[in-house]
Every structure is written in structure tokens, then in C-alpha cells.
Amino acid sequence: MPNIEVVANIQDLVFNLESVIAAQIMADINRANNFQKTAEEIYSILRSGRLVKPKMSNRKSIAVSDNVATVTGWDLLNIKWTQAIKQNKHISLEQDESKVKEYY
């Protein structure tokens, strides 16, 4: 059986690693958290525009990179919402299911 160590948080996990590696891991985690926050904010904006019906909300996906949010599972992406996302979040919004699968 492998030697397993239980940790309370990520800082405990990287504590014994080389400092450069630990810093990179923490930076990557922060970056991923920021992408998740941006995806949640974009989803909220799109829901506020009634583009997502409550019963369909679990079928919508958003993947976010540095300057593009890609959505899938949407019938139609209205141009006014792509403009609103660009204006409010400074990120382009596109619809491409294959890209979302690639991000995942």
C-alpha cells in the first residue's frame, strides 16, 4: 500500500517541496480559482438575461482562459450578451463545444 499523507490544506501539502515548485503550484491554483470565479460571474450575467432556463442550468458549460470564455449547451448566443461580457468582464465570449471539451 502506498504511503499516504492527509493534509488539511494545500499549504501543508507544498510545505516540504522546493520553494520554487511550491510557489508555482500555489500560483497555478490561484489562477485556476480566478478562472472559476470568472466563469461563475459570466454564467450569472447570462442567467440574468434569461438565456438559461432553471431546468436546463445543469446542461450549460463555460470554460475560461486568459481572454476567452467558451460556452456550450446554449441554443443561441445573443450578440448583446457577448458585447455585455466583453464590456463588463473584458473577455470575449464564443460558443464552441469542442473547445470546452478540450479545456476540460
PyRosetta script that sets phi, psi and omega in degrees:
from pyrosetta import init, pose_from_sequence

init()
pose = pose_from_sequence("MPNIEVVANIQDLVFNLESVIAAQIMADINRANNFQKTAEEIYSILRSGRLVKPKMSNRKSIAVSDNVATVTGWDLLNIKWTQAIKQNKHISLEQDESKVKEYY")
pose.set_psi(1, 135.7)
pose.set_omega(1, -179.1)
pose.set_phi(2, -67.1)
pose.set_psi(2, 156.4)
pose.set_omega(2, 177.9)
pose.set_phi(3, -79.5)
pose.set_psi(3, 115.0)
pose.set_omega(3, -175.9)
pose.set_phi(4, -111.8)
pose.set_psi(4, 133.9)
pose.set_omega(4, 177.7)
pose.set_phi(5, -116.2)
pose.set_psi(5, 126.4)
pose.set_omega(5, 177.9)
pose.set_phi(6, -92.6)
pose.set_psi(6, 132.1)
pose.set_omega(6, 179.3)
pose.set_phi(7, -125.1)
pose.set_psi(7, 152.8)
pose.set_omega(7, -178.3)
pose.set_phi(8, -81.6)
pose.set_psi(8, -30.6)
pose.set_omega(8, -178.8)
pose.set_phi(9, -154.5)
pose.set_psi(9, 170.9)
pose.set_omega(9, -174.6)
pose.set_phi(10, -64.8)
pose.set_psi(10, -32.0)
pose.set_omega(10, 179.1)
pose.set_phi(11, -61.6)
pose.set_psi(11, -38.7)
pose.set_omega(11, 176.6)
pose.set_phi(12, -64.6)
pose.set_psi(12, -36.1)
pose.set_omega(12, -179.0)
pose.set_phi(13, -65.8)
pose.set_psi(13, -41.3)
pose.set_omega(13, -176.2)
pose.set_phi(14, -91.0)
pose.set_psi(14, -2.6)
pose.set_omega(14, -174.9)
pose.set_phi(15, -52.7)
pose.set_psi(15, -43.2)
pose.set_omega(15, -175.7)
pose.set_phi(16, -91.8)
pose.set_psi(16, 3.7)
pose.set_omega(16, 179.1)
pose.set_phi(17, -83.0)
pose.set_psi(17, 161.9)
pose.set_omega(17, 173.9)
pose.set_phi(18, -57.3)
pose.set_psi(18, 138.7)
pose.set_omega(18, -171.8)
pose.set_phi(19, -58.5)
pose.set_psi(19, -37.3)
pose.set_omega(19, 179.8)
pose.set_phi(20, -65.9)
pose.set_psi(20, -41.8)
pose.set_omega(20, 179.3)
pose.set_phi(21, -67.7)
pose.set_psi(21, -44.2)
pose.set_omega(21, 179.1)
pose.set_phi(22, -60.5)
pose.set_psi(22, -43.0)
pose.set_omega(22, 179.8)
pose.set_phi(23, -63.7)
pose.set_psi(23, -39.4)
pose.set_omega(23, 179.3)
pose.set_phi(24, -66.7)
pose.set_psi(24, -41.6)
pose.set_omega(24, 177.7)
pose.set_phi(25, -60.7)
pose.set_psi(25, -46.5)
pose.set_omega(25, -179.5)
pose.set_phi(26, -63.9)
pose.set_psi(26, -40.1)
pose.set_omega(26, 178.4)
pose.set_phi(27, -63.9)
pose.set_psi(27, -41.1)
pose.set_omega(27, 178.8)
pose.set_phi(28, -65.3)
pose.set_psi(28, -38.7)
pose.set_omega(28, 178.1)
pose.set_phi(29, -65.8)
pose.set_psi(29, -43.4)
pose.set_omega(29, 177.8)
pose.set_phi(30, -62.3)
pose.set_psi(30, -40.6)
pose.set_omega(30, 179.1)
pose.set_phi(31, -63.2)
pose.set_psi(31, -44.8)
pose.set_omega(31, 178.3)
pose.set_phi(32, -62.2)
pose.set_psi(32, -40.9)
pose.set_omega(32, 177.7)
pose.set_phi(33, -62.8)
pose.set_psi(33, -38.9)
pose.set_omega(33, 178.3)
pose.set_phi(34, -66.1)
pose.set_psi(34, -39.9)
pose.set_omega(34, 176.8)
pose.set_phi(35, -62.9)
pose.set_psi(35, -41.6)
pose.set_omega(35, 179.7)
pose.set_phi(36, -63.5)
pose.set_psi(36, -42.2)
pose.set_omega(36, 179.1)
pose.set_phi(37, -62.5)
pose.set_psi(37, -42.9)
pose.set_omega(37, 179.0)
pose.set_phi(38, -63.3)
pose.set_psi(38, -42.9)
pose.set_omega(38, 178.0)
pose.set_phi(39, -60.5)
pose.set_psi(39, -42.6)
pose.set_omega(39, 178.8)
pose.set_phi(40, -64.5)
pose.set_psi(40, -39.5)
pose.set_omega(40, 179.6)
pose.set_phi(41, -66.9)
pose.set_psi(41, -41.3)
pose.set_omega(41, 178.7)
pose.set_phi(42, -64.7)
pose.set_psi(42, -44.5)
pose.set_omega(42, 178.3)
pose.set_phi(43, -58.8)
pose.set_psi(43, -41.3)
pose.set_omega(43, 179.0)
pose.set_phi(44, -62.7)
pose.set_psi(44, -42.0)
pose.set_omega(44, 178.4)
pose.set_phi(45, -62.7)
pose.set_psi(45, -44.7)
pose.set_omega(45, -179.3)
pose.set_phi(46, -67.1)
pose.set_psi(46, -36.7)
pose.set_omega(46, 176.5)
pose.set_phi(47, -65.9)
pose.set_psi(47, -37.7)
pose.set_omega(47, -179.2)
pose.set_phi(48, -64.3)
pose.set_psi(48, -24.1)
pose.set_omega(48, 177.2)
pose.set_phi(49, -88.5)
pose.set_psi(49, 8.3)
pose.set_omega(49, 178.7)
pose.set_phi(50, 59.9)
pose.set_psi(50, 29.9)
pose.set_omega(50, 174.7)
pose.set_phi(51, -81.2)
pose.set_psi(51, -16.8)
pose.set_omega(51, -179.7)
pose.set_phi(52, -118.4)
pose.set_psi(52, 116.8)
pose.set_omega(52, 175.0)
pose.set_phi(53, -77.7)
pose.set_psi(53, 139.7)
pose.set_omega(53, -177.2)
pose.set_phi(54, -49.7)
pose.set_psi(54, -41.1)
pose.set_omega(54, -177.7)
pose.set_phi(55, -70.3)
pose.set_psi(55, -15.4)
pose.set_omega(55, 179.9)
pose.set_phi(56, -102.5)
pose.set_psi(56, 0.5)
pose.set_omega(56, -170.9)
pose.set_phi(57, -61.9)
pose.set_psi(57, -26.4)
pose.set_omega(57, -179.8)
pose.set_phi(58, -83.4)
pose.set_psi(58, 2.6)
pose.set_omega(58, 179.6)
pose.set_phi(59, -108.0)
pose.set_psi(59, 9.6)
pose.set_omega(59, -178.3)
pose.set_phi(60, -106.1)
pose.set_psi(60, 137.9)
pose.set_omega(60, 178.7)
pose.set_phi(61, -128.2)
pose.set_psi(61, 144.1)
pose.set_omega(61, 175.6)
pose.set_phi(62, -135.1)
pose.set_psi(62, 128.5)
pose.set_omega(62, 174.1)
pose.set_phi(63, -117.4)
pose.set_psi(63, 134.5)
pose.set_omega(63, -174.6)
pose.set_phi(64, -120.7)
pose.set_psi(64, 134.2)
pose.set_omega(64, 171.2)
pose.set_phi(65, -117.5)
pose.set_psi(65, -165.1)
pose.set_omega(65, -175.9)
pose.set_phi(66, -58.7)
pose.set_psi(66, -40.4)
pose.set_omega(66, -175.0)
pose.set_phi(67, -134.5)
pose.set_psi(67, 9.0)
pose.set_omega(67, -179.3)
pose.set_phi(68, -138.1)
pose.set_psi(68, 136.2)
pose.set_omega(68, 169.1)
pose.set_phi(69, -111.5)
pose.set_psi(69, 125.7)
pose.set_omega(69, -178.4)
pose.set_phi(70, -112.7)
pose.set_psi(70, 130.4)
pose.set_omega(70, -177.8)
pose.set_phi(71, -114.8)
pose.set_psi(71, 155.4)
pose.set_omega(71, 174.1)
pose.set_phi(72, -142.8)
pose.set_psi(72, 158.7)
pose.set_omega(72, 179.8)
pose.set_phi(73, 84.6)
pose.set_psi(73, 16.0)
pose.set_omega(73, -179.1)
pose.set_phi(74, -107.5)
pose.set_psi(74, 139.4)
pose.set_omega(74, 177.6)
pose.set_phi(75, -68.1)
pose.set_psi(75, -48.0)
pose.set_omega(75, -176.8)
pose.set_phi(76, -151.0)
pose.set_psi(76, 135.5)
pose.set_omega(76, 178.7)
pose.set_phi(77, -104.1)
pose.set_psi(77, 104.4)
pose.set_omega(77, -176.5)
pose.set_phi(78, -66.3)
pose.set_psi(78, 136.5)
pose.set_omega(78, -177.7)
pose.set_phi(79, -59.6)
pose.set_psi(79, -33.0)
pose.set_omega(79, -179.4)
pose.set_phi(80, -65.8)
pose.set_psi(80, -29.2)
pose.set_omega(80, 178.7)
pose.set_phi(81, -78.3)
pose.set_psi(81, -33.3)
pose.set_omega(81, 174.9)
pose.set_phi(82, -65.6)
pose.set_psi(82, -37.6)
pose.set_omega(82, 177.3)
pose.set_phi(83, -67.7)
pose.set_psi(83, -40.3)
pose.set_omega(83, 179.8)
pose.set_phi(84, -64.2)
pose.set_psi(84, -41.8)
pose.set_omega(84, 178.5)
pose.set_phi(85, -64.4)
pose.set_psi(85, -43.2)
pose.set_omega(85, 179.2)
pose.set_phi(86, -60.8)
pose.set_psi(86, -42.8)
pose.set_omega(86, -178.1)
pose.set_phi(87, -71.4)
pose.set_psi(87, -44.4)
pose.set_omega(87, -174.9)
pose.set_phi(88, -82.8)
pose.set_psi(88, -35.5)
pose.set_omega(88, -173.9)
pose.set_phi(89, -113.6)
pose.set_psi(89, -6.2)
pose.set_omega(89, -179.5)
pose.set_phi(90, 56.4)
pose.set_psi(90, 44.0)
pose.set_omega(90, -178.9)
pose.set_phi(91, -142.9)
pose.set_psi(91, 140.1)
pose.set_omega(91, 179.2)
pose.set_phi(92, -79.1)
pose.set_psi(92, 144.2)
pose.set_omega(92, 179.9)
pose.set_phi(93, -115.4)
pose.set_psi(93, 127.8)
pose.set_omega(93, 178.3)
pose.set_phi(94, -136.1)
pose.set_psi(94, 164.1)
pose.set_omega(94, 179.0)
pose.set_phi(95, -118.6)
pose.set_psi(95, 114.7)
pose.set_omega(95, -178.3)
pose.set_phi(96, -159.9)
pose.set_psi(96, 100.3)
pose.set_omega(96, -175.5)
pose.set_phi(97, -61.4)
pose.set_psi(97, -38.4)
pose.set_omega(97, -178.1)
pose.set_phi(98, -65.0)
pose.set_psi(98, -35.4)
pose.set_omega(98, 177.0)
pose.set_phi(99, -67.8)
pose.set_psi(99, -39.0)
pose.set_omega(99, 178.0)
pose.set_phi(100, -61.9)
pose.set_psi(100, -43.7)
pose.set_omega(100, 177.6)
pose.set_phi(101, -61.4)
pose.set_psi(101, -38.3)
pose.set_omega(101, 179.0)
pose.set_phi(102, -64.7)
pose.set_psi(102, -41.7)
pose.set_omega(102, 178.9)
pose.set_phi(103, -62.3)
pose.set_psi(103, -41.5)
pose.set_omega(103, 179.0)
pose.set_phi(104, -65.8)
pose.dump_pdb("model.pdb")
